[in-house]
Amino acid sequence: MRNVTLILDDGSRFHGKSFGYEKPVAGEVVFNTAMTGYPESLTDPSYAGQLMTLTYPLVGNYGVPPFTFEADGIPTFMESEHIHAEAIIVSDYSENFCHWNAIESLGDWLKREQVPGITGIDTRELTKVLREHGVMMGRIVFDDEAEDESVKPECYGEINYVDKVSCKDLIFYNGTESHRLSTDTPIAQLNSQLSALHSPLKKIVLLVDCGVKSNIIRCLLKRGVEVVRVPWDYDYNGLAFDGLFISNGPGDPDICDAAVQNIRKAMANEKLPIFGICMGNQLLSKAGGAKIYKLKYGHRSHNQPVRMVGTERCFITSQNHGYAVDNSTLSADWEPLFINMNDGSNEGIRHKRNPWFSAQFHPEAASGPTDTEFLFDEFVKLLG
């Protein structure tokens, strides 16, 4: 294992050993307090551009599952087609693994996908620094190499990571297979193509892909709907569908104005059911006129408690986001749906009259608790 150093923007240095792919990288340094779920987290597109620190000390002991795909093209065990995090930072990496579904070690997987991994870091101290200062940019350098001046952290909020991770084609899913359609096809022709693929017994959900996790698609499909997945900035208005879904994704939602404008167009139909998750909550809020702000160090864990507003119902949720909706900027037509019990931040909104709602957390989890998966049921009921 080669000696490596993590250098933060404030000058802090943390020394460790490399166990993944050996290349210098830079990105926003964040921490995740979940005890399990590193395969799902690494393949979550919301981690694009980030150096992911895991606070749980022992990582890698249950290996990595096979990277297989179903007939419809959705990964069987992962949350996307490849790793999106720039690197993973852990305290104690276990080379030896044991799990019924594991086929390789975490280190071997990282090397295969050319993603660095660092072990031996004092992740407790690193997390304390990030909690006090807030998330900051950082870079990983190899101690026995001259520092590559080209590997410098860019400002995380100025990069459109959503555009990097979103699909480029329209993808139709019916639960057993998928079909790709070109975004250059005229809307009338696309409607004809989708009509030929569509089962009249099923409803169609239009999914705006801002960096969607695979389990969101799985959760929709297992409820008997068909899904049309479109790029984040695609103007889908004019397509035939029964409900609009806005996915999670990485980066600053203020960069995604094209998505906000398309959501506003769709909201002209006041009877159209709309459901957003994570960044989808922020984009729906922006479409409704609210403002977004960046959290000091974000919510990335499996144990965030939220309360449904107006009730005593509390849920433990899986989360991965660095931005939040400013409740004070919600218009009179909107109200908070969930509130974070730790810091009081917004965890979802709903419209007072129309069938529009969202969650800042991940009801589909993967990994994490599934206490709030019933929100998918509520959305599908609204489809009629």
C-alpha positions as CSV (number, residue, x, y, z in Angstrom):
1,M,0.0,0.0,0.0
2,R,1.4,3.4,-1.1
3,N,1.4,6.4,1.3
4,V,-1.2,9.0,0.4
5,T,-2.3,12.3,1.9
6,L,-5.7,14.0,1.9
7,I,-5.3,17.8,1.8
8,L,-8.3,20.0,2.6
9,D,-8.8,23.5,1.5
10,D,-8.1,24.8,5.0
11,G,-4.7,23.2,4.9
12,S,-5.5,20.2,7.1
13,R,-3.7,17.0,6.1
14,F,-4.6,13.4,6.8
15,H,-2.2,10.6,6.1
16,G,-3.1,7.1,5.1
17,K,-2.5,4.2,2.7
18,S,-4.0,3.5,-0.8
19,F,-6.1,0.4,-1.3
20,G,-7.9,1.3,-4.5
21,Y,-6.9,2.7,-7.9
22,E,-3.7,4.8,-7.7
23,K,-4.4,8.2,-9.2
24,P,-4.6,11.7,-7.6
25,V,-8.2,13.1,-7.5
26,A,-10.0,16.2,-6.2
27,G,-13.5,16.9,-5.1
28,E,-15.8,18.0,-2.3
29,V,-15.0,16.1,0.9
30,V,-18.2,14.8,2.7
31,F,-19.0,12.3,5.4
32,N,-21.6,9.5,5.6
33,T,-22.5,8.0,9.0
34,A,-24.2,4.8,7.7
35,M,-22.9,1.5,9.1
36,T,-23.5,-0.4,5.8
37,G,-24.3,0.2,2.2
38,Y,-21.0,1.2,0.6
39,P,-21.8,-0.6,-2.8
40,E,-25.1,1.3,-3.0
41,S,-23.5,4.6,-1.9
42,L,-20.6,4.4,-4.3
43,T,-22.9,3.8,-7.2
44,D,-25.4,6.6,-6.2
45,P,-25.1,9.3,-8.8
46,S,-25.7,11.9,-6.1
47,Y,-22.1,11.3,-4.9
48,A,-20.6,12.5,-8.3
49,G,-17.7,14.9,-7.7
50,Q,-17.3,14.0,-4.0
51,L,-14.7,12.3,-1.8
52,M,-16.9,10.1,0.4
53,T,-15.7,9.6,4.0
54,L,-17.3,6.7,5.9
55,T,-17.4,7.3,9.7
56,Y,-18.1,3.6,10.5
57,P,-14.6,2.3,11.2
58,L,-14.6,-1.1,9.5
59,V,-15.3,-1.1,5.8
60,G,-15.0,-3.9,3.2
61,N,-15.7,-6.9,5.4
62,Y,-18.7,-8.0,3.4
63,G,-17.1,-7.5,0.0
64,V,-19.0,-6.4,-3.2
65,P,-21.9,-8.2,-4.9
66,P,-21.8,-9.1,-8.6
67,F,-22.3,-6.2,-11.0
68,T,-25.1,-7.9,-13.0
69,F,-28.0,-6.4,-14.9
70,E,-31.6,-7.4,-15.3
71,A,-33.3,-7.9,-18.7
72,D,-34.6,-4.3,-18.6
73,G,-31.0,-3.0,-18.1
74,I,-31.4,-2.1,-14.4
75,P,-28.5,-3.2,-12.2
76,T,-29.5,-6.1,-9.9
77,F,-27.7,-4.9,-6.8
78,M,-26.2,-1.5,-7.5
79,E,-27.7,1.9,-7.9
80,S,-26.3,2.8,-11.3
81,E,-24.0,1.5,-14.0
82,H,-20.8,2.4,-12.3
83,I,-19.2,4.1,-9.3
84,H,-19.8,7.9,-9.2
85,A,-17.9,9.0,-6.1
86,E,-14.5,10.3,-6.8
87,A,-12.9,8.3,-4.0
88,I,-13.7,6.6,-0.7
89,I,-12.0,7.4,2.6
90,V,-12.1,4.9,5.5
91,S,-10.5,4.2,8.8
92,D,-9.9,0.5,8.6
93,Y,-10.2,-1.4,5.3
94,S,-10.7,-5.2,5.5
95,E,-9.0,-7.1,2.7
96,N,-10.8,-10.3,3.8
97,F,-14.5,-10.4,3.2
98,C,-17.3,-12.9,3.8
99,H,-20.8,-12.6,2.5
100,W,-23.1,-15.0,0.6
101,N,-23.5,-12.5,-2.3
102,A,-19.9,-11.2,-2.5
103,I,-17.7,-12.0,-5.5
104,E,-14.8,-9.6,-5.0
105,S,-13.2,-7.2,-2.5
106,L,-13.9,-3.5,-2.3
107,G,-10.3,-2.8,-3.2
108,D,-10.4,-5.0,-6.3
109,W,-13.7,-3.3,-7.4
110,L,-12.2,0.2,-6.9
111,K,-9.2,-0.8,-9.0
112,R,-11.4,-2.2,-11.7
113,E,-13.4,1.0,-11.9
114,Q,-10.3,3.3,-11.4
115,V,-11.5,4.9,-8.2
116,P,-9.1,5.7,-5.4
117,G,-9.6,4.3,-1.8
118,I,-7.7,5.5,1.3
119,T,-7.5,3.6,4.6
120,G,-5.8,4.4,7.9
121,I,-7.3,7.9,8.0
122,D,-8.5,9.2,11.4
123,T,-12.1,9.6,10.1
124,R,-13.3,10.7,13.5
125,E,-11.0,13.7,13.4
126,L,-11.8,14.4,9.8
127,T,-15.5,14.3,10.5
128,K,-15.0,16.8,13.4
129,V,-13.1,19.1,11.0
130,L,-15.9,18.9,8.5
131,R,-18.6,19.5,11.1
132,E,-16.9,22.6,12.5
133,H,-15.8,24.1,9.2
134,G,-18.4,22.6,6.9
135,V,-17.8,20.5,3.8
136,M,-14.9,21.7,1.8
137,M,-12.9,20.9,-1.3
138,G,-9.9,18.5,-1.0
139,R,-7.5,16.5,-3.0
140,I,-5.7,13.1,-2.6
141,V,-2.0,13.0,-3.5
142,F,0.5,10.2,-3.5
143,D,3.5,11.0,-1.2
144,D,6.1,9.5,-3.6
145,E,5.0,11.5,-6.6
146,A,5.4,15.2,-7.4
147,E,2.1,16.9,-6.9
148,D,0.1,17.2,-10.2
149,E,-0.8,20.8,-10.4
150,S,-3.7,20.0,-12.8
151,V,-5.5,18.0,-10.1
152,K,-7.0,21.0,-8.2
153,P,-10.4,21.1,-6.7
154,E,-12.9,23.2,-8.6
155,C,-15.8,24.9,-6.9
156,Y,-18.3,22.1,-6.4
157,G,-21.4,24.4,-6.7
158,E,-20.3,25.7,-10.1
159,I,-20.2,22.3,-11.9
160,N,-23.3,20.9,-13.4
161,Y,-23.0,17.3,-12.2
162,V,-26.6,16.6,-13.0
163,D,-25.7,17.0,-16.7
164,K,-22.8,14.6,-16.3
165,V,-24.9,11.7,-14.7
166,S,-28.3,12.1,-16.4
167,C,-29.3,9.8,-19.2
168,K,-28.9,11.1,-22.8
169,D,-31.8,9.2,-24.4
170,L,-35.4,8.5,-23.5
171,I,-35.7,5.1,-21.9
172,F,-39.0,3.2,-21.6
173,Y,-39.4,0.5,-18.9
174,N,-42.4,-1.8,-18.7
175,G,-41.1,-4.1,-15.9
176,T,-39.6,-6.8,-18.1
177,E,-37.7,-4.9,-20.8
178,S,-36.5,-1.5,-21.8
179,H,-36.4,0.5,-25.0
180,R,-34.2,3.5,-25.9
181,L,-35.7,6.3,-28.0
182,S,-33.9,9.4,-29.4
183,T,-34.5,12.8,-27.8
184,D,-34.2,14.3,-31.3
185,T,-37.5,12.5,-32.3
186,P,-40.5,14.9,-32.7
187,I,-42.9,14.7,-29.8
188,A,-45.8,13.5,-32.0
189,Q,-43.6,10.7,-33.3
190,L,-42.4,9.8,-29.8
191,N,-46.0,9.6,-28.6
192,S,-46.7,7.2,-31.4
193,Q,-43.7,5.0,-30.5
194,L,-44.6,5.0,-26.8
195,S,-48.2,4.1,-27.6
196,A,-46.9,1.1,-29.5
197,L,-44.9,0.0,-26.4
198,H,-47.4,1.0,-23.8
199,S,-49.8,-1.5,-22.2
200,P,-53.3,0.1,-21.9
201,L,-53.7,-1.6,-18.5
202,K,-50.9,0.4,-17.0
203,K,-50.2,4.0,-16.1
204,I,-47.2,5.9,-17.4
205,V,-44.8,7.8,-15.1
206,L,-42.5,10.4,-16.7
207,L,-39.3,10.3,-14.7
208,V,-37.0,13.3,-14.9
209,D,-33.5,11.8,-14.5
210,C,-31.3,14.2,-12.5
211,G,-29.1,11.2,-11.4
212,V,-31.8,8.7,-10.5
213,K,-31.0,5.7,-8.3
214,S,-31.9,2.3,-9.7
215,N,-34.1,1.5,-6.7
216,I,-36.4,4.4,-7.5
217,I,-37.1,2.8,-10.9
218,R,-37.5,-0.6,-9.2
219,C,-40.0,0.8,-6.7
220,L,-42.1,2.3,-9.4
221,L,-42.1,-0.8,-11.6
222,K,-43.0,-3.2,-8.9
223,R,-46.1,-1.1,-8.3
224,G,-47.3,-1.9,-11.8
225,V,-46.6,1.3,-13.7
226,E,-44.5,1.9,-16.8
227,V,-41.7,4.5,-16.7
228,V,-40.4,6.9,-19.3
229,R,-37.0,8.2,-18.2
230,V,-35.9,11.4,-19.8
231,P,-32.7,13.6,-19.5
232,W,-32.8,16.3,-16.8
233,D,-33.2,19.2,-19.3
234,Y,-35.5,17.5,-21.8
235,D,-38.8,19.3,-22.5
236,Y,-41.3,16.5,-22.0
237,N,-44.4,18.7,-22.1
238,G,-46.5,17.3,-25.0
239,L,-45.7,13.7,-24.2
240,A,-48.5,11.5,-23.0
241,F,-48.1,10.4,-19.4
242,D,-50.1,10.1,-16.2
243,G,-47.7,11.3,-13.5
244,L,-44.5,13.3,-13.2
245,F,-41.5,12.0,-11.1
246,I,-38.5,14.2,-10.3
247,S,-35.4,12.2,-9.2
248,N,-32.5,12.7,-6.9
249,G,-29.2,14.0,-8.2
250,P,-25.8,15.6,-7.4
251,G,-24.7,19.2,-7.1
252,D,-26.4,22.6,-6.8
253,P,-30.1,22.6,-7.8
254,D,-29.8,26.3,-8.7
255,I,-27.8,25.2,-11.8
256,C,-30.7,23.2,-13.1
257,D,-33.0,26.0,-14.2
258,A,-34.0,24.1,-17.4
259,A,-35.6,21.4,-15.3
260,V,-37.4,24.0,-13.1
261,Q,-38.9,25.7,-16.2
262,N,-40.1,22.3,-17.5
263,I,-41.7,21.5,-14.2
264,R,-43.5,24.8,-14.2
265,K,-44.9,24.1,-17.6
266,A,-46.2,20.7,-16.4
267,M,-47.8,22.4,-13.4
268,A,-50.2,24.2,-15.7
269,N,-52.1,20.9,-15.5
270,E,-53.3,21.2,-11.9
271,K,-54.6,17.6,-11.8
272,L,-51.2,16.0,-12.8
273,P,-49.7,14.1,-9.9
274,I,-46.1,15.1,-9.2
275,F,-43.7,13.4,-6.8
276,G,-40.1,14.5,-6.2
277,I,-37.3,12.9,-4.2
278,C,-34.1,14.6,-2.8
279,M,-33.1,17.0,-5.6
280,G,-36.6,16.5,-6.9
281,N,-37.8,18.1,-3.7
282,Q,-35.6,21.1,-4.3
283,L,-36.5,21.5,-7.9
284,L,-40.2,21.2,-7.2
285,S,-39.8,23.8,-4.5
286,K,-38.0,26.1,-6.9
287,A,-40.7,25.6,-9.5
288,G,-43.2,26.7,-6.8
289,G,-41.2,29.8,-6.1
290,A,-39.1,28.8,-3.0
291,K,-35.4,29.2,-2.5
292,I,-32.6,26.7,-1.7
293,Y,-29.6,27.1,0.6
294,K,-26.5,24.9,1.2
295,L,-26.3,23.0,4.4
296,K,-23.1,23.3,6.5
297,Y,-22.2,19.6,6.1
298,G,-25.3,18.0,4.7
299,H,-27.3,14.9,5.7
300,R,-25.7,11.6,4.6
301,S,-26.7,8.7,6.7
302,H,-29.3,5.9,7.4
303,N,-30.6,7.4,10.6
304,Q,-32.1,10.8,10.0
305,P,-35.3,11.3,12.0
306,V,-38.1,13.2,10.3
307,R,-41.7,14.1,11.4
308,M,-44.7,14.4,9.2
309,V,-46.0,17.9,9.8
310,G,-49.3,18.1,11.6
311,T,-48.9,14.6,13.1
312,E,-46.8,12.8,15.7
313,R,-45.7,10.3,13.1
314,C,-41.9,10.1,13.0
315,F,-39.7,8.0,10.6
316,I,-36.1,7.0,10.4
317,T,-34.8,7.8,6.9
318,S,-31.9,7.3,4.5
319,Q,-30.5,10.6,3.2
320,N,-27.8,12.0,0.9
321,H,-28.0,15.7,0.2
322,G,-26.0,18.9,0.8
323,Y,-28.8,21.5,0.0
324,A,-32.1,22.2,1.6
325,V,-35.4,24.1,0.9
326,D,-35.9,27.4,2.8
327,N,-39.3,26.9,4.5
328,S,-39.7,30.6,5.0
329,T,-39.7,31.1,1.2
330,L,-42.6,28.7,0.5
331,S,-45.6,30.5,-1.0
332,A,-49.1,30.5,0.5
333,D,-50.0,27.6,-1.8
334,W,-47.4,25.3,-0.3
335,E,-46.5,23.9,3.1
336,P,-43.8,21.6,4.6
337,L,-44.7,17.9,4.5
338,F,-41.8,16.6,6.7
339,I,-39.3,18.3,9.1
340,N,-35.9,17.0,10.2
341,M,-36.0,16.3,13.9
342,N,-32.3,17.1,14.3
343,D,-31.9,20.5,12.8
344,G,-35.5,21.6,11.8
345,S,-34.7,21.7,8.1
346,N,-37.2,21.0,5.4
347,E,-37.6,17.3,4.5
348,G,-40.5,17.6,1.9
349,I,-43.3,19.8,0.7
350,R,-46.9,19.5,-0.5
351,H,-49.3,21.7,-2.4
352,K,-52.4,22.6,-0.5
353,R,-54.8,21.8,-3.3
354,N,-53.1,20.0,-6.2
355,P,-51.6,16.4,-6.1
356,W,-48.0,17.6,-5.8
357,F,-45.6,16.5,-3.0
358,S,-42.0,15.6,-2.4
359,A,-39.5,14.1,0.1
360,Q,-36.0,15.3,0.7
361,F,-35.0,11.9,2.1
362,H,-34.9,8.6,0.2
363,P,-38.1,6.5,0.6
364,E,-36.6,3.8,-1.6
365,A,-33.5,3.7,0.6
366,A,-31.0,1.2,-0.9
367,S,-29.3,1.1,1.4
368,G,-31.1,2.1,4.6
369,P,-34.5,1.9,6.3
370,T,-37.6,1.5,4.1
371,D,-40.1,3.0,6.7
372,T,-41.3,5.6,4.1
373,E,-41.6,3.5,1.0
374,F,-45.4,4.0,1.3
375,L,-44.9,7.3,-0.4
376,F,-44.6,5.5,-3.7
377,D,-47.9,3.9,-3.0
378,E,-49.5,7.3,-2.3
379,F,-48.1,8.6,-5.6
380,V,-49.3,5.6,-7.6
381,K,-52.8,6.0,-6.1
382,L,-52.9,9.5,-7.4
383,L,-52.4,8.3,-10.9
384,G,-56.0,7.0,-10.9
